[in-house]
Amino acid sequence: MQTCQILGSGHAVPERILTNADLEQMVDTNDEWIVERSGIRQRHIAEPGSSLSDLASAAVNRALKRADTRAEDIDLIIVGTVTGDMKFPAMACLLQEKIGAKKAAAFDISAACSGFLYGLHLARSLMQTCPYQRVLVVAAEMLSSMVNWEDRNTCVLFGDGAGAVVLGPAEGECGILSTTIHSDGHYSKLLYNPAGSQHVLSAEDIASNYATINMQGREVFRHAVASMTGALNEALVQAGLRAADLDFVIPHQANLRIIEAIAKRFKVPHEKLIVNVERFGNTSAASIPIALDEALQNGTINKGDVVGLTTFGAGLTWAASIIRI
Ligand code: ACO
């Protein structure tokens, strides 16, 4: 059942670009290794101290304009992020204030890289049960703020960015045809940042990069391929479609090898696969809405196209959705 559709989308990334050559000056790595293992050539990195809610506002204002919607008319704001401006209040509330969405209810979702599709799932469900006419789903991350810039295993992978969509009631054939979300906390230690209420940070912790990303890359890779494949299959079944019905697939942009493994399993040809990981790196929750918005703005994806979205992230969490644009 399609209850809602995307009325407009937008994205924003910081101006500053960090290339693989720049990283060669910072850690023991090289362009060839990074490109071969991940497909990433550059990533956008925010200036220290800059505000993620400002970046998210830029993405949202573009989405609102394209949706021909006023911020005052937004009923609900859902933000997927693990790197909000502050521990509290929620990024969604800070964003609400910045864009002037005075009547909206606003809250965050913590599902790491799955944050956007978790948000879409929740927005779709709430639009079925509440009288919401205009809902903002935003995903914004500044993972650069929690990367250990001395750890070559992780610092080459991530970038900063924000993406947003405005949802309204579905019309005709268009809309979100299905969404599915999953998690398995058993694998929480594969990818985590230990900073939190259990361990109050000391000056030594900060000096020793304690509060940064810990990742078992190989294990995460294995789970990523299996979970993204399973979720996309499930979303296809829910929508009553087959892989061959998809005009485009947008996988979470974590690693080109993961993206290619997904494409192989679904027999998705190169021209149906949306990939921008080489320019943005892994922007976590923001990766899918950034890729979707780019593809909509450059005319790759058009009205009526059926698009499969699939993602995974820390938690572990994973999710998928089928959308008819
Ligand atoms: N430059 C050079 N060498 C490196 C680098 C680097 N940047 N990083 C690691 N290496 C070395 C390792 O030390 C290791 O050396 P050793 O064999 O002497 O010990 C060697 O390269 C191979 O390391 P692996 O970790 O086995 O390499 P792998 O082929 O698995 O690729 C990678 C690593 C790119 C991290 C891959 O495993 C991957 O992409 N995993 C998924 C990660 C991911 O997507 N994380 C995001 C999750 S989403 C979220 O929620 C944020």
Residues whose N, C-alpha, C, O or C-beta is under 5 A from the ligand:
A	BS01	ACO	D28 T29 N30 W33 R37 S38 A112 C113 R152 N153 V156 G217 R218 V220 F221 A254 N255 S284 F312 G313 A314
